[in-house]
Amino acid sequence: MSYAAAAALQAAVFQRLTGWPDLAGVMVLDAVPAGGGAGTFVLLGPEEVRDASDLSGDGAEHRLVVSVISDATGFLAAKSVAVAVSEALAGADVPLTVGRLVGIEFQKAVARRLEDGEVRRIDLTFRARVEV
C-alpha cells in the first residue's frame, strides 16, 4: 500500500473544484473558517485509504468526503452546489503530481440539518483509485 499520492490527490481535487465554472464564487477550503463560516462553501474533508496494490505495483483506494455547508434557508442552495461538486469530480481525469489517478466515482451523499436547523450539510463520498 502507498499513501504517497494523498496530498497530490487533495491538491488535484482542490484545483478541479476551484476551476469548475458552476462553483465560481464558492469557497473551497480544507478547514472550517473561524466562527464556522457564513454563506455556502465546500469543505474538503476526511478520507479513508485502503491498499489497492496488485502485481503491477503499489496502489490505493481513497474514500474521500467533500462537504457542502450552507446557512441558506432550505436545502436548495446546498444541493445546487453539491450537484456541481459531483459533476466536477465524478469521472474526472485529473493529473496528479505523484502517482496516477485511475478513476474517481461518486459513492453516496448524506444531507442533514445542523445547529437546530440553521445550517445544512451535505457530505459527498467519492472513491478514487490511484497507482503509485
PASE-283585 format. One line per field, with one value per residue: residue in three letters; x, y, z of N, C-alpha, C, O in turn. Coordinates in nm, 3 decimals, always signed. Example, Ala and Ser with C-alpha at 12.3 -4.5 7.8 and 13.67 -1.06 7.14 Angstrom:
% residues 2
code: ALA, SER
n.c1: +1.319, +1.285
n.c2: -0.569, -0.225
n.c3: +0.780, +0.708
ca.c1: +1.230, +1.367
ca.c2: -0.450, -0.106
ca.c3: +0.780, +0.714
c.c1: +1.320, +1.290
c.c2: -0.330, +0.003
c.c3: +0.780, +0.787
o.c1: +1.424, +1.341
o.c2: -0.332, +0.114
o.c3: +0.846, +0.804
% end
This chain:
% residues 132
code: MET, SER, TYR, ALA, ALA, ALA, ALA, ALA, LEU, GLN, ALA, ALA, VAL, PHE, GLN, ARG, LEU, THR, GLY, TRP, PRO, ASP, LEU, ALA, GLY, VAL, MET, VAL, LEU, ASP, ALA, VAL, PRO, ALA, GLY, GLY, GLY, ALA, GLY, THR, PHE, VAL, LEU, LEU, GLY, PRO, GLU, GLU, VAL, ARG, ASP, ALA, SER, ASP, LEU, SER, GLY, ASP, GLY, ALA, GLU, HIS, ARG, LEU, VAL, VAL, SER, VAL, ILE, SER, ASP, ALA, THR, GLY, PHE, LEU, ALA, ALA, LYS, SER, VAL, ALA, VAL, ALA, VAL, SER, GLU, ALA, LEU, ALA, GLY, ALA, ASP, VAL, PRO, LEU, THR, VAL, GLY, ARG, LEU, VAL, GLY, ILE, GLU, PHE, GLN, LYS, ALA, VAL, ALA, ARG, ARG, LEU, GLU, ASP, GLY, GLU, VAL, ARG, ARG, ILE, ASP, LEU, THR, PHE, ARG, ALA, ARG, VAL, GLU, VAL
n.c1: +0.084, +0.031, +0.049, +0.136, +0.028, -0.166, -0.163, -0.122, -0.355, -0.550, -0.474, -0.524, -0.801, -0.883, -0.792, -0.949, -1.209, -1.197, -1.160, -1.390, -1.656, -1.931, -1.898, -1.798, -1.719, -1.780, -1.638, -1.370, -1.241, -1.005, -1.036, -1.262, -1.380, -1.286, -1.515, -1.704, -1.792, -1.977, -2.250, -2.232, -2.022, -1.756, -1.609, -1.318, -1.283, -1.254, -1.073, -1.052, -0.820, -0.731, -0.540, -0.466, -0.294, -0.142, -0.014, +0.107, +0.199, +0.223, -0.071, -0.368, -0.690, -0.886, -1.127, -1.293, -1.431, -1.627, -1.765, -2.057, -2.148, -2.395, -2.562, -2.787, -3.141, -3.335, -3.267, -3.199, -2.991, -2.757, -2.782, -2.765, -2.498, -2.378, -2.448, -2.294, -2.036, -2.033, -2.062, -1.824, -1.628, -1.693, -1.589, -1.380, -1.077, -0.796, -0.470, -0.210, +0.049, +0.198, +0.197, -0.081, -0.409, -0.646, -0.920, -1.219, -1.511, -1.852, -1.991, -2.179, -2.422, -2.500, -2.741, -2.808, -2.946, -2.798, -2.711, -2.964, -3.123, -3.043, -2.826, -2.721, -2.583, -2.416, -2.267, -2.058, -1.943, -1.665, -1.499, -1.171, -0.927, -0.587, -0.268, +0.066
n.c2: -0.119, +0.228, +0.555, +0.765, +0.931, +1.086, +1.365, +1.478, +1.398, +1.538, +1.801, +1.799, +1.758, +1.991, +2.183, +2.111, +2.163, +2.440, +2.546, +2.485, +2.590, +2.608, +2.636, +2.881, +3.153, +3.019, +2.930, +2.703, +2.497, +2.354, +2.349, +2.437, +2.767, +3.027, +3.080, +2.923, +2.984, +3.159, +3.172, +2.977, +2.706, +2.485, +2.206, +2.032, +1.717, +1.445, +1.140, +0.797, +0.546, +0.262, -0.030, -0.099, -0.232, -0.430, -0.694, -0.535, -0.310, -0.057, +0.073, +0.255, +0.288, +0.558, +0.683, +0.961, +1.248, +1.515, +1.806, +2.008, +2.303, +2.511, +2.808, +2.899, +2.938, +2.648, +2.350, +2.388, +2.564, +2.441, +2.186, +2.251, +2.334, +2.097, +1.927, +2.044, +1.993, +1.713, +1.674, +1.790, +1.619, +1.337, +1.084, +1.237, +1.320, +1.387, +1.518, +1.402, +1.507, +1.318, +0.983, +0.824, +0.896, +0.659, +0.646, +0.819, +0.809, +0.877, +0.786, +0.809, +1.026, +1.226, +1.419, +1.667, +1.853, +2.098, +2.255, +2.325, +2.331, +2.552, +2.539, +2.370, +2.062, +1.871, +1.574, +1.439, +1.139, +1.009, +0.767, +0.714, +0.576, +0.518, +0.479, +0.424
n.c3: +0.000, -0.054, +0.063, -0.063, -0.265, -0.149, -0.071, -0.321, -0.451, -0.302, -0.366, -0.641, -0.647, -0.519, -0.708, -0.928, -0.833, -0.767, -1.014, -1.152, -1.347, -1.257, -0.989, -0.941, -0.739, -0.507, -0.206, -0.162, +0.072, +0.312, +0.577, +0.835, +0.837, +1.073, +1.333, +1.218, +0.965, +0.714, +0.484, +0.185, +0.137, +0.023, +0.168, +0.196, +0.318, +0.552, +0.481, +0.391, +0.346, +0.162, +0.094, -0.241, -0.397, -0.653, -0.865, -1.055, -0.925, -0.660, -0.508, -0.416, -0.264, -0.223, -0.013, -0.014, +0.143, +0.051, +0.154, +0.151, +0.292, +0.422, +0.517, +0.410, +0.368, +0.366, +0.164, -0.101, -0.202, -0.100, -0.217, -0.488, -0.510, -0.430, -0.640, -0.844, -0.744, -0.755, -1.033, -1.117, -1.013, -1.043, -1.249, -1.339, -1.504, -1.385, -1.358, -1.141, -0.917, -0.796, -0.859, -1.034, -1.124, -1.148, -1.156, -1.052, -0.865, -0.779, -0.468, -0.247, -0.086, +0.195, +0.340, +0.580, +0.861, +1.070, +1.383, +1.512, +1.282, +1.139, +0.971, +0.679, +0.573, +0.340, +0.282, +0.053, -0.072, -0.235, -0.436, -0.506, -0.711, -0.710, -0.864, -0.777
ca.c1: +0.000, +0.104, -0.026, +0.219, -0.045, -0.276, -0.156, -0.140, -0.497, -0.621, -0.443, -0.593, -0.943, -0.896, -0.777, -1.066, -1.327, -1.183, -1.166, -1.516, -1.739, -2.053, -1.861, -1.738, -1.768, -1.798, -1.509, -1.332, -1.150, -0.975, -1.061, -1.377, -1.334, -1.308, -1.653, -1.792, -1.815, -2.110, -2.276, -2.223, -1.885, -1.719, -1.506, -1.250, -1.289, -1.179, -1.059, -1.010, -0.739, -0.707, -0.445, -0.518, -0.178, -0.155, +0.114, +0.168, +0.261, +0.152, -0.190, -0.452, -0.826, -0.916, -1.267, -1.281, -1.556, -1.632, -1.888, -2.114, -2.207, -2.468, -2.659, -2.902, -3.267, -3.368, -3.157, -3.177, -2.857, -2.657, -2.794, -2.714, -2.352, -2.341, -2.457, -2.176, -1.920, -2.043, -2.034, -1.682, -1.537, -1.726, -1.534, -1.278, -0.943, -0.710, -0.332, -0.155, +0.194, +0.253, +0.109, -0.175, -0.549, -0.708, -1.059, -1.288, -1.655, -1.941, -2.037, -2.302, -2.438, -2.585, -2.780, -2.867, -2.952, -2.714, -2.735, -3.109, -3.181, -2.996, -2.718, -2.736, -2.455, -2.425, -2.139, -2.049, -1.830, -1.613, -1.395, -1.065, -0.824, -0.461, -0.149, +0.187
ca.c2: +0.000, +0.353, +0.677, +0.867, +1.021, +1.150, +1.511, +1.511, +1.382, +1.651, +1.920, +1.787, +1.780, +2.135, +2.253, +2.080, +2.232, +2.585, +2.582, +2.441, +2.710, +2.611, +2.665, +3.015, +3.232, +2.933, +2.899, +2.563, +2.503, +2.227, +2.369, +2.523, +2.902, +3.071, +3.117, +2.830, +3.024, +3.203, +3.150, +2.840, +2.674, +2.345, +2.168, +1.904, +1.656, +1.325, +1.034, +0.665, +0.490, +0.118, -0.085, -0.147, -0.276, -0.558, -0.738, -0.431, -0.207, -0.002, +0.150, +0.281, +0.333, +0.668, +0.722, +1.097, +1.318, +1.657, +1.854, +2.139, +2.358, +2.632, +2.864, +2.948, +2.876, +2.531, +2.270, +2.411, +2.621, +2.337, +2.080, +2.301, +2.328, +1.954, +1.876, +2.093, +1.917, +1.579, +1.683, +1.823, +1.512, +1.202, +1.054, +1.335, +1.273, +1.496, +1.475, +1.410, +1.531, +1.191, +0.874, +0.841, +0.871, +0.560, +0.687, +0.870, +0.793, +0.912, +0.672, +0.838, +1.159, +1.233, +1.557, +1.681, +1.985, +2.115, +2.376, +2.349, +2.354, +2.677, +2.509, +2.246, +2.000, +1.755, +1.504, +1.356, +1.047, +0.965, +0.664, +0.742, +0.471, +0.572, +0.394, +0.499
ca.c3: +0.000, -0.053, +0.094, -0.125, -0.353, -0.076, -0.083, -0.463, -0.482, -0.243, -0.446, -0.770, -0.621, -0.493, -0.837, -1.012, -0.780, -0.776, -1.156, -1.212, -1.370, -1.176, -0.850, -0.935, -0.627, -0.389, -0.144, -0.142, +0.187, +0.377, +0.720, +0.860, +0.872, +1.211, +1.356, +1.150, +0.826, +0.676, +0.342, +0.135, +0.098, +0.006, +0.263, +0.171, +0.450, +0.586, +0.381, +0.437, +0.238, +0.173, -0.001, -0.368, -0.474, -0.723, -0.920, -1.138, -0.843, -0.545, -0.536, -0.301, -0.285, -0.132, +0.004, +0.035, +0.167, +0.018, +0.217, +0.119, +0.413, +0.384, +0.612, +0.333, +0.405, +0.286, +0.110, -0.243, -0.229, -0.072, -0.317, -0.617, -0.503, -0.424, -0.778, -0.916, -0.694, -0.811, -1.176, -1.135, -0.972, -1.090, -1.380, -1.377, -1.540, -1.341, -1.335, -1.006, -0.915, -0.750, -0.897, -1.144, -1.090, -1.236, -1.171, -0.934, -0.884, -0.670, -0.391, -0.175, -0.027, +0.314, +0.366, +0.714, +0.923, +1.188, +1.462, +1.524, +1.151, +1.079, +0.876, +0.602, +0.539, +0.252, +0.271, -0.067, -0.064, -0.364, -0.434, -0.604, -0.719, -0.761, -0.876, -0.742
c.c1: +0.087, +0.008, +0.040, +0.142, -0.153, -0.276, -0.177, -0.286, -0.578, -0.597, -0.516, -0.743, -0.969, -0.891, -0.900, -1.188, -1.315, -1.187, -1.297, -1.610, -1.863, -2.025, -1.793, -1.802, -1.793, -1.659, -1.491, -1.220, -1.113, -0.981, -1.181, -1.327, -1.363, -1.452, -1.753, -1.823, -1.959, -2.127, -2.271, -2.080, -1.865, -1.601, -1.448, -1.231, -1.205, -1.168, -1.017, -0.937, -0.713, -0.610, -0.518, -0.403, -0.211, -0.019, +0.184, +0.230, +0.173, +0.031, -0.270, -0.591, -0.856, -1.067, -1.262, -1.417, -1.538, -1.768, -1.928, -2.185, -2.270, -2.559, -2.778, -3.028, -3.298, -3.245, -3.120, -3.038, -2.749, -2.662, -2.743, -2.562, -2.306, -2.348, -2.334, -2.050, -1.919, -2.009, -1.886, -1.592, -1.566, -1.676, -1.424, -1.145, -0.848, -0.569, -0.292, -0.005, +0.268, +0.153, +0.018, -0.315, -0.607, -0.852, -1.114, -1.437, -1.731, -1.989, -2.171, -2.304, -2.530, -2.611, -2.845, -2.866, -2.864, -2.759, -2.882, -3.173, -3.135, -2.892, -2.749, -2.598, -2.484, -2.284, -2.146, -1.926, -1.795, -1.508, -1.296, -0.961, -0.701, -0.356, -0.029, +0.308
c.c2: +0.124, +0.469, +0.796, +0.969, +1.100, +1.302, +1.555, +1.498, +1.498, +1.778, +1.917, +1.809, +1.929, +2.214, +2.234, +2.161, +2.383, +2.633, +2.547, +2.561, +2.719, +2.635, +2.802, +3.094, +3.152, +2.900, +2.749, +2.565, +2.363, +2.239, +2.463, +2.661, +2.934, +3.118, +3.029, +2.864, +3.063, +3.182, +3.003, +2.816, +2.523, +2.317, +2.033, +1.836, +1.531, +1.229, +0.906, +0.601, +0.342, +0.074, -0.133, -0.187, -0.408, -0.594, -0.631, -0.319, -0.161, +0.078, +0.168, +0.323, +0.437, +0.688, +0.861, +1.164, +1.465, +1.706, +1.990, +2.185, +2.492, +2.677, +2.926, +2.873, +2.761, +2.462, +2.305, +2.465, +2.515, +2.228, +2.125, +2.297, +2.182, +1.890, +1.919, +2.020, +1.778, +1.577, +1.710, +1.703, +1.375, +1.182, +1.147, +1.265, +1.387, +1.442, +1.493, +1.438, +1.408, +1.083, +0.910, +0.808, +0.776, +0.599, +0.740, +0.862, +0.832, +0.785, +0.697, +0.983, +1.147, +1.381, +1.564, +1.827, +1.984, +2.240, +2.415, +2.388, +2.478, +2.654, +2.377, +2.195, +1.878, +1.698, +1.412, +1.268, +1.001, +0.857, +0.696, +0.630, +0.533, +0.463, +0.480, +0.433
c.c3: +0.000, -0.026, +0.023, -0.209, -0.281, -0.092, -0.228, -0.505, -0.425, -0.325, -0.580, -0.755, -0.598, -0.625, -0.924, -0.965, -0.794, -0.921, -1.224, -1.226, -1.281, -1.027, -0.836, -0.821, -0.500, -0.334, -0.132, -0.039, +0.234, +0.529, +0.734, +0.899, +1.019, +1.226, +1.283, +1.006, +0.800, +0.527, +0.307, +0.091, +0.087, +0.097, +0.225, +0.305, +0.465, +0.469, +0.452, +0.320, +0.266, +0.064, -0.126, -0.458, -0.543, -0.781, -1.003, -1.056, -0.729, -0.591, -0.409, -0.347, -0.178, -0.130, +0.066, +0.043, +0.134, +0.068, +0.161, +0.245, +0.378, +0.497, +0.539, +0.377, +0.311, +0.232, -0.034, -0.275, -0.209, -0.178, -0.453, -0.620, -0.501, -0.562, -0.858, -0.873, -0.756, -0.960, -1.203, -1.110, -1.033, -1.232, -1.426, -1.409, -1.508, -1.316, -1.188, -1.016, -0.865, -0.787, -1.013, -1.095, -1.193, -1.261, -1.041, -0.962, -0.758, -0.602, -0.320, -0.129, +0.093, +0.340, +0.504, +0.758, +1.046, +1.262, +1.464, +1.390, +1.081, +0.969, +0.808, +0.569, +0.452, +0.238, +0.151, -0.056, -0.205, -0.342, -0.545, -0.598, -0.780, -0.768, -0.847, -0.805
o.c1: +0.200, -0.100, +0.004, +0.186, -0.227, -0.379, -0.242, -0.335, -0.666, -0.691, -0.565, -0.805, -1.065, -0.974, -0.949, -1.260, -1.413, -1.215, -1.314, -1.641, -1.897, -2.119, -1.738, -1.924, -1.823, -1.573, -1.584, -1.116, -1.180, -0.936, -1.199, -1.239, -1.453, -1.505, -1.873, -1.875, -2.051, -2.028, -2.302, -2.023, -1.947, -1.506, -1.519, -1.170, -1.102, -1.243, -0.955, -0.986, -0.678, -0.600, -0.621, -0.413, -0.296, +0.081, +0.305, +0.307, +0.065, +0.031, -0.244, -0.608, -0.851, -1.128, -1.232, -1.506, -1.445, -1.872, -1.844, -2.272, -2.208, -2.625, -2.859, -3.020, -3.288, -3.132, -3.018, -2.972, -2.660, -2.558, -2.684, -2.503, -2.205, -2.263, -2.278, -1.966, -1.816, -1.936, -1.830, -1.490, -1.473, -1.716, -1.378, -1.108, -0.821, -0.551, -0.334, +0.060, +0.388, +0.036, +0.036, -0.336, -0.616, -0.902, -1.063, -1.484, -1.680, -2.022, -2.264, -2.202, -2.625, -2.518, -2.927, -2.796, -2.855, -2.835, -2.919, -3.266, -3.183, -2.872, -2.798, -2.506, -2.566, -2.194, -2.226, -1.816, -1.881, -1.437, -1.333, -0.914, -0.706, -0.355, -0.023, +0.420
o.c2: +0.123, +0.478, +0.911, +1.083, +1.175, +1.361, +1.656, +1.578, +1.551, +1.853, +2.019, +1.873, +1.985, +2.301, +2.328, +2.219, +2.450, +2.751, +2.576, +2.626, +2.828, +2.652, +2.833, +3.100, +3.210, +2.849, +2.676, +2.628, +2.265, +2.150, +2.555, +2.672, +2.876, +3.188, +3.056, +2.780, +3.006, +3.175, +2.917, +2.895, +2.445, +2.394, +1.932, +1.893, +1.513, +1.237, +0.908, +0.603, +0.303, +0.135, -0.201, -0.179, -0.486, -0.531, -0.636, -0.239, -0.215, +0.141, +0.104, +0.383, +0.408, +0.709, +0.876, +1.140, +1.531, +1.653, +2.074, +2.116, +2.576, +2.597, +2.997, +2.758, +2.775, +2.508, +2.258, +2.414, +2.501, +2.181, +2.046, +2.259, +2.149, +1.808, +1.839, +1.987, +1.731, +1.490, +1.660, +1.686, +1.304, +1.253, +1.137, +1.166, +1.474, +1.334, +1.587, +1.396, +1.394, +1.092, +1.011, +0.704, +0.809, +0.587, +0.709, +0.902, +0.821, +0.687, +0.618, +1.053, +1.069, +1.459, +1.479, +1.912, +1.885, +2.321, +2.525, +2.468, +2.508, +2.740, +2.283, +2.272, +1.793, +1.765, +1.319, +1.318, +0.959, +0.857, +0.705, +0.595, +0.594, +0.368, +0.596, +0.479
o.c3: +0.048, -0.084, +0.046, -0.222, -0.346, -0.124, -0.254, -0.584, -0.493, -0.351, -0.627, -0.840, -0.651, -0.649, -0.987, -1.046, -0.829, -0.947, -1.343, -1.126, -1.235, -0.949, -0.730, -0.810, -0.396, -0.406, -0.096, -0.061, +0.201, +0.601, +0.655, +0.984, +1.080, +1.139, +1.286, +0.933, +0.858, +0.453, +0.389, +0.016, +0.136, +0.103, +0.222, +0.396, +0.401, +0.372, +0.558, +0.207, +0.377, -0.042, -0.117, -0.581, -0.498, -0.748, -1.020, -1.110, -0.703, -0.697, -0.307, -0.453, -0.059, -0.235, +0.184, -0.039, +0.181, +0.028, +0.130, +0.298, +0.313, +0.563, +0.599, +0.420, +0.189, +0.251, -0.084, -0.366, -0.292, -0.223, -0.525, -0.722, -0.563, -0.597, -0.932, -0.956, -0.803, -1.007, -1.300, -1.178, -1.070, -1.324, -1.540, -1.346, -1.591, -1.260, -1.121, -1.112, -0.888, -0.750, -1.080, -1.031, -1.311, -1.373, -0.933, -1.069, -0.647, -0.668, -0.332, -0.132, +0.093, +0.361, +0.540, +0.702, +1.118, +1.210, +1.422, +1.387, +0.971, +0.883, +0.871, +0.541, +0.487, +0.189, +0.146, -0.032, -0.282, -0.241, -0.662, -0.490, -0.887, -0.690, -0.888, -0.789
% end
